[in-house]
Amino acid sequence: MARMRMGNSVWVNAKVTVGRVVSMAALVWITCASLAAAHEVLPTIGDMEIVDGQITFSLEGNFESIVAGIDLDGLNDTEAAPEAEVYDMLRAMEPAAFGAQVAGYWPTMASTIDVIVDGERVALEFSGIEVPQVGDVDVVRQSTLTFAGAVPDGAQAVQIGWPAEYGVLVLRQMGVDGGWDGYLSGGGLTDPVSLSGGNAMSRGEAFVQFIPVGVEHIVPLGLDHILFVLGLFFLSVRLRPLLAQITAFTAAHTVTLALATLGYVNIPNEYMWIVESIIALSIVYIAVENVFTDGLNPWRPAIIFGFGLLHGLGFASVLQAYGLPDTAVIPALLGFNIGVELGQLAVIAVAFIILVSAMRLSEDGKANKTAASIYMGAAILLVPLAIIPITAIGPDAVEAYLPLLFMVAALAGLASASCAVERFDTYRHMVAMPASIGIALIGAYWVVERVFL
């Protein structure tokens, strides 16, 4: 009888702890969702060309954010910027009115863009801007800005400087053989580019340059993909089920990423919300299935493969926004895909190290109060301690990495719960189930937001 009472007590404590963990997980994941969901920050994409003795630029981008004074370096959500209200006001302006705003702001903008020909800075003149009509103000409006500067006869090379606060610039050289392709992130000045051409990015350069682009799309910008991968991980810490799921997911998104990037599959931008909504729904499905099963069902890899096809379309939309060098499409595609895989493996590695370490510290279902205290301390202290060095990089770095810090803190909190309670299957009831419930809540939030909001 005493043993039964003790067992009931443990079960009651376990239920209370699960409830607390679920609440904590839901709060953390919902916080992450609110941080991640808003106005998207896209790269500025453009062409430069020598025409009638002038170097001309045609840039397509979100110039409302620049005129509003938003620092886009590392930012993935204009709603989080202090100038968000100004941005929204500019976004709602009619084309002619906003065009006048850009023309008035041009002297400031021109002073921050460097076009250096043979060592001499070129004065830039505003040529005009084409602004689309006002549509859904929650969707980024891409305008086309043109400007030019005089180039001396016989000029040999040009360097382009793009300020970090304007975000990412993807620029290509037109009108010459072997034109140069450039990708500027975080500010800085390009190497000299020959005005006569022959600067085309090599295949090796394209491969290497697009690896960090793929990593960045997962860590820190791909919170939806991170949650999906964590959903796969939380099914089981055994290696075989994890490998089966990751293999199915990787194979699927690699296929559609390649097909869409090479032009064999094309989803118009106005329908991408459907893809993004189904991606969110896939997160809900995987997480909910984790709650109701404790092993790899025969059909789960096939379902994951289907969802992976849609995730690949999401990856492709990002890659197409950055543009691919005409002479090295395949190497750039491979580099991006490898970067995506590295980002996913990094997420799984962090989760694996935290949770498997906790399970080893609490073997056979025995409580380990010391380990529980260490993990809970890490969960509480991780975010403020990590923000200190990240702040030194810049305030936008905090905005980019804060969701990831919250997720790692949540994992440490779940590890603490698995160490604190005596239970035969601590991982499933104290970690996998509450984490999956939290992930399902976030996915459901995104489904509603992407379909109805």
VOGU-3710 file (C-alpha; in Angstrom, 3 decimals, decimal comma):
1> marmrmgnsv> 0,000/0,000/0,000  2,808/2,393/0,906  4,497/1,608/-2,377  1,236/2,326/-4,245  0,843/5,664/-2,451  4,403/6,551/-3,326  3,752/5,630/-6,960  0,584/7,740/-7,012  2,489/10,640/-5,467  5,161/10,395/-8,118
11> wvnakvtvgr> 2,486/10,265/-10,818  0,733/13,346/-9,417  4,036/15,200/-9,227  4,798/14,127/-12,758  1,439/15,466/-13,995  1,995/18,774/-12,203  5,486/19,044/-13,669  4,194/18,191/-17,140  1,585/20,918/-16,781  4,226/23,446/-15,793
21> vvsmaalvwi> 6,535/22,359/-18,573  3,740/22,545/-21,138  2,887/26,062/-19,976  6,521/27,103/-20,093  7,033/25,541/-23,526  3,882/27,127/-24,922  4,894/30,534/-23,589  8,388/30,263/-25,051  7,228/29,013/-28,439  4,451/31,625/-28,714
31> tcaslaaahe> 6,985/34,303/-27,809  9,206/33,010/-30,606  6,315/33,111/-33,049  5,470/36,705/-32,226  9,092/37,664/-32,708  9,385/35,891/-36,049  6,065/36,693/-37,714  5,807/40,051/-39,423  7,007/42,039/-42,443  9,695/40,148/-44,313
41> vlptigdmei> 13,110/41,651/-45,043  14,240/40,803/-48,577  17,555/41,539/-50,305  17,894/44,397/-52,765  18,610/42,979/-56,219  19,984/44,978/-59,104  21,991/45,385/-62,299  24,827/47,729/-63,203  25,920/48,547/-66,730  27,987/51,075/-68,652
51> vdgqitfsle> 25,693/53,038/-70,988  26,802/56,124/-72,970  29,698/56,954/-70,669  27,713/56,442/-67,478  27,590/53,609/-64,997  23,899/52,970/-64,426  22,226/51,056/-61,621  18,746/49,563/-61,495  17,889/48,230/-58,039  14,704/46,424/-57,017
61> gnfesivagi> 14,026/46,507/-53,313  12,015/47,621/-50,328  12,939/51,291/-50,217  10,293/52,185/-47,624  12,543/50,610/-45,013  15,534/52,667/-46,172  13,647/55,965/-46,245  12,211/55,181/-42,803  15,753/54,833/-41,474  15,411/51,175/-40,422
71> dldglndtea> 18,710/49,395/-39,830  18,260/46,179/-41,829  21,600/44,621/-40,909  20,677/41,236/-39,415  16,994/42,195/-39,162  14,296/39,791/-40,372  11,193/41,702/-39,299  10,509/45,388/-39,961  7,757/45,310/-37,330  10,445/44,960/-34,657
81> apeaevydml> 12,240/48,176/-35,703  11,674/51,426/-33,760  10,741/53,084/-37,061  7,970/50,556/-37,790  5,209/53,190/-37,698  7,041/55,389/-40,208  7,607/52,338/-42,413  3,896/51,456/-42,341  2,987/55,038/-43,246  5,361/55,004/-46,230
91> ramepaafga> 4,118/51,572/-47,281  0,555/52,890/-47,482  1,513/55,880/-49,686  0,398/56,110/-53,280  3,211/55,581/-55,828  3,639/59,256/-56,739  3,736/60,362/-53,103  6,276/57,732/-52,127  8,344/58,473/-55,240  8,587/62,088/-54,045
101> qvagywptma> 9,740/60,844/-50,634  12,514/58,807/-52,259  13,589/61,747/-54,427  13,792/63,939/-51,315  15,759/61,297/-49,449  18,126/60,595/-52,335  20,956/62,991/-51,271  21,219/61,117/-47,958  21,135/57,760/-49,671  23,671/58,779/-52,321
111> stidvivdge> 26,109/59,894/-49,635  26,167/56,370/-48,185  26,600/54,434/-51,463  30,154/54,268/-52,816  30,843/53,891/-56,521  34,607/54,188/-56,964  36,032/54,159/-60,504  39,817/53,769/-60,741  40,170/55,019/-57,176  37,946/58,100/-57,573
121> rvalefsgie> 34,469/58,353/-56,027  31,744/59,005/-58,613  28,932/61,491/-57,961  25,593/59,710/-58,297  22,465/61,257/-59,767  18,899/60,097/-59,136  17,201/58,909/-62,345  13,804/57,852/-61,006  11,832/55,181/-59,207  8,998/52,919/-60,276
131> vpqvgdvdvv> 6,628/52,214/-57,392  3,854/49,593/-57,594  0,326/50,458/-56,573  -0,662/50,098/-52,942  -1,837/46,555/-52,282  -1,784/44,542/-49,084  0,209/46,777/-46,736  1,413/43,692/-44,856  3,236/42,494/-47,995  6,606/43,962/-48,943
141> rqstltfaga> 6,396/46,401/-51,867  9,316/46,031/-54,270  10,096/49,255/-56,146  12,749/49,810/-58,839  15,228/52,618/-58,199  17,565/53,842/-60,952  20,587/56,112/-60,635  23,808/56,777/-62,564  27,221/58,415/-62,463  29,667/59,652/-65,107
151> vpdgaqavqi> 32,593/57,362/-65,969  35,810/58,807/-67,485  36,952/57,521/-70,871  39,277/54,576/-70,577  38,177/53,691/-67,032  39,305/50,220/-66,028  37,647/49,104/-62,786  34,891/49,926/-60,336  34,278/49,157/-56,668  30,852/49,224/-55,030
161> gwpaeygvlv> 30,227/50,070/-51,400  26,827/49,302/-49,880  26,000/50,346/-46,296  25,204/47,594/-43,783  22,021/49,331/-42,632  20,495/48,890/-46,102  20,574/45,096/-45,714  21,772/42,632/-48,351  22,617/43,725/-51,896  22,764/41,250/-54,778
171> lrqmgvdggw> 24,279/42,954/-57,828  25,264/41,729/-61,283  27,197/43,317/-64,127  25,347/43,537/-67,439  26,358/44,289/-71,031  29,711/42,458/-70,963  30,973/38,917/-71,367  31,680/37,140/-68,111  29,878/39,781/-66,060  30,520/40,003/-62,331
181> dgylsggglt> 28,024/38,795/-59,715  28,251/40,228/-56,219  26,665/39,576/-52,854  27,195/42,242/-50,194  26,069/41,645/-46,617  27,034/43,644/-43,560  28,427/46,575/-45,536  31,903/46,826/-46,983  33,487/47,454/-50,358  33,832/45,021/-53,251
191> dpvslsggna> 37,146/44,138/-54,834  37,869/46,013/-58,088  35,577/44,825/-60,876  36,787/45,127/-64,470  34,441/47,328/-66,489  35,201/45,294/-69,601  33,946/42,031/-68,065  35,660/38,755/-67,369  34,792/38,926/-63,668  32,265/36,100/-63,646
201> msrgeafvqf> 32,144/34,187/-60,383  33,914/30,860/-60,650  32,070/27,671/-59,786  34,169/27,199/-56,682  33,510/30,770/-55,526  29,776/30,379/-56,087  29,724/27,103/-54,163  31,565/28,576/-51,171  29,676/31,878/-51,198  26,207/30,291/-51,051
211> ipvgvehivp> 26,937/27,905/-48,174  26,518/30,640/-45,515  23,369/31,835/-47,301  21,861/28,371/-46,754  23,004/28,201/-43,134  21,571/31,653/-42,434  18,198/30,627/-43,833  18,007/27,957/-41,125  19,946/29,627/-38,299  18,700/32,166/-37,345
221> lgldhilfvl> 16,088/33,085/-39,987  14,313/29,755/-40,571  12,346/29,329/-37,365  9,604/27,317/-39,102  12,164/24,870/-40,532  13,892/24,674/-37,128  10,619/23,711/-35,442  9,918/21,080/-38,090  13,354/19,510/-37,612  12,938/19,584/-33,819
231> glfflsvrlr> 9,575/17,886/-34,284  11,382/15,072/-36,083  13,963/14,882/-33,313  11,482/14,723/-30,436  9,834/11,544/-31,751  12,753/9,472/-30,472  16,356/9,937/-29,427  17,265/6,644/-31,111  19,480/7,142/-34,136  17,626/4,930/-36,642
241> pllaqitaft> 14,220/6,735/-36,521  15,976/10,096/-36,653  18,066/9,100/-39,683  14,999/7,730/-41,498  13,106/10,983/-41,000  16,002/13,330/-41,812  16,848/11,311/-44,941  13,258/11,530/-46,205  13,071/15,256/-45,466  16,471/16,041/-47,032
251> aahtvtlala> 15,799/14,027/-50,192  12,421/15,698/-50,694  13,412/19,311/-50,186  16,540/18,792/-52,311  14,367/17,641/-55,242  11,949/20,575/-55,206  14,696/23,092/-54,388  16,552/22,000/-57,536  13,456/21,809/-59,738  12,168/25,226/-58,676
261> tlgyvnipne> 15,577/26,908/-58,884  16,219/25,510/-62,379  12,782/26,667/-63,537  11,025/23,323/-63,908  8,563/24,151/-61,119  7,195/27,631/-60,698  4,899/28,831/-57,922  3,730/32,434/-58,523  4,432/34,755/-55,598  0,737/35,407/-55,043
271> ymwivesiia> 0,272/31,704/-54,235  3,315/31,251/-52,004  1,122/31,877/-48,953  -0,497/28,500/-49,670  2,900/26,788/-49,554  3,852/28,651/-46,372  0,526/27,721/-44,761  0,992/24,028/-45,549  4,539/24,222/-44,169  3,063/25,532/-40,920
281> lsivyiaven> 0,459/22,756/-41,030  3,248/20,195/-41,448  4,770/21,425/-38,190  1,429/20,877/-36,436  1,031/17,380/-37,861  4,511/16,178/-36,913  4,236/17,599/-33,399  0,757/16,182/-32,742  1,797/12,754/-33,992  4,695/12,841/-31,501
291> vftdglnpwr> 2,156/13,129/-28,678  0,138/10,091/-29,778  2,929/7,734/-30,777  6,210/6,677/-29,243  7,882/5,195/-32,320  8,402/5,501/-36,048  5,253/4,458/-37,909  5,729/2,915/-41,378  3,944/5,820/-43,048  5,734/8,653/-41,240
301> paiifgfgll> 8,801/8,842/-43,565  6,475/8,987/-46,589  4,467/11,830/-45,015  7,680/13,647/-44,105  8,840/13,245/-47,722  5,634/14,918/-48,925  6,042/17,798/-46,502  9,712/18,064/-47,467  8,704/18,743/-51,066  6,853/21,841/-49,879
311> hglgfasvlq> 9,715/22,957/-47,629  11,948/22,756/-50,703  9,677/25,221/-52,499  10,063/27,554/-49,523  13,859/27,246/-49,728  13,733/27,920/-53,465  11,768/31,149/-53,016  14,538/32,439/-50,747  17,324/31,373/-53,095  15,588/32,953/-56,085
321> ayglpdtavi> 15,251/36,204/-54,141  19,034/36,298/-53,742  19,666/35,497/-57,386  22,080/32,945/-58,807  25,188/33,645/-60,911  24,426/32,767/-64,521  27,734/30,947/-64,979  27,558/28,854/-61,799  23,919/28,008/-61,082  24,510/24,375/-60,100
331> pallgfnigv> 27,471/25,043/-57,749  25,557/27,875/-56,068  22,522/25,605/-55,677  24,670/22,846/-54,175  26,354/25,291/-51,813  23,011/26,649/-50,630  21,623/23,153/-50,082  24,700/22,088/-48,119  24,319/25,230/-46,014  20,698/24,286/-45,291
341> elgqlaviav> 21,793/20,795/-44,215  24,537/22,208/-41,987  21,998/24,499/-40,326  19,616/21,596/-39,710  22,401/19,410/-38,317  23,437/22,226/-35,984  19,898/22,419/-34,585  19,743/18,650/-34,049  23,221/18,614/-32,504  22,303/21,221/-29,880
351> afiilvsamr> 19,072/19,403/-28,985  20,862/16,024/-28,889  23,674/17,235/-26,630  21,303/18,878/-24,134  18,700/16,133/-23,886  20,871/13,031/-24,176  23,206/14,462/-21,545  20,221/14,984/-19,245  18,985/11,435/-19,798  22,398/9,978/-18,994
361> lsedgkankt> 22,508/11,976/-15,779  19,157/10,496/-14,781  19,419/6,859/-15,808  16,764/4,225/-15,118  14,177/6,866/-14,369  15,854/7,943/-11,125  15,605/11,570/-10,095  18,794/13,610/-10,138  18,134/16,845/-8,291  21,645/18,166/-8,884
371> aasiymgaai> 21,393/17,748/-12,649  17,871/19,211/-12,604  19,159/22,310/-10,790  22,026/22,732/-13,249  19,747/22,528/-16,276  17,149/24,838/-14,724  19,883/27,337/-13,904  21,058/27,158/-17,505  17,500/27,687/-18,759  17,074/30,789/-16,573
381> llvplaiipi> 20,514/32,287/-17,130  21,135/31,366/-20,774  19,199/34,169/-22,439  20,496/37,151/-20,396  24,077/35,837/-20,390  24,065/35,198/-24,140  22,513/38,574/-24,948  25,548/40,385/-23,499  28,079/39,275/-26,163  25,435/39,342/-28,906
391> taigpdavea> 24,631/42,967/-28,056  28,275/43,781/-28,676  27,790/42,662/-32,276  24,851/45,031/-32,676  21,224/45,463/-31,590  19,961/43,715/-34,712  21,883/40,588/-33,753  19,694/40,347/-30,642  16,584/40,472/-32,814  17,968/37,719/-35,049
401> ylpllfmvaa> 19,183/35,330/-32,359  16,700/35,883/-29,518  14,232/33,215/-30,782  17,036/30,655/-30,887  18,135/31,557/-27,371  14,594/31,070/-26,113  14,422/27,672/-27,786  17,714/26,493/-26,278  16,547/27,767/-22,882  13,308/25,804/-23,318
411> laglasasca> 15,286/22,637/-24,110  17,366/23,143/-20,960  14,157/23,591/-18,954  12,715/20,371/-20,352  15,973/18,584/-19,568  15,656/19,846/-15,998  12,152/18,367/-15,764  13,350/14,995/-17,055  16,030/14,897/-14,347  13,770/16,055/-11,521
421> verfdtyrhm> 11,017/13,438/-11,609  11,213/9,718/-10,928  9,469/8,063/-13,850  10,199/5,108/-16,075  9,955/6,999/-19,374  11,110/10,469/-18,406  12,070/11,469/-21,938  8,675/10,890/-23,521  6,519/12,358/-20,755  8,792/15,123/-19,499
431> vampasigia> 10,471/16,215/-22,735  9,009/14,943/-26,020  5,322/15,455/-25,228  5,469/18,980/-23,737  7,945/20,134/-26,387  5,754/18,724/-29,162  2,667/20,416/-27,700  4,538/23,716/-27,716  5,651/23,202/-31,314  2,084/22,310/-32,344
441> ligaywvver> 0,783/25,523/-30,757  3,264/27,618/-32,716  2,486/25,800/-35,964  -1,238/26,331/-35,406  -0,628/30,028/-34,782  1,263/30,279/-38,078  -1,483/28,430/-39,974  -4,084/30,930/-38,766  -1,800/33,879/-39,411  -0,814/32,819/-42,938
451> vfl> -4,342/31,910/-44,008  -6,474/34,568/-42,326  -4,264/37,450/-41,148
//
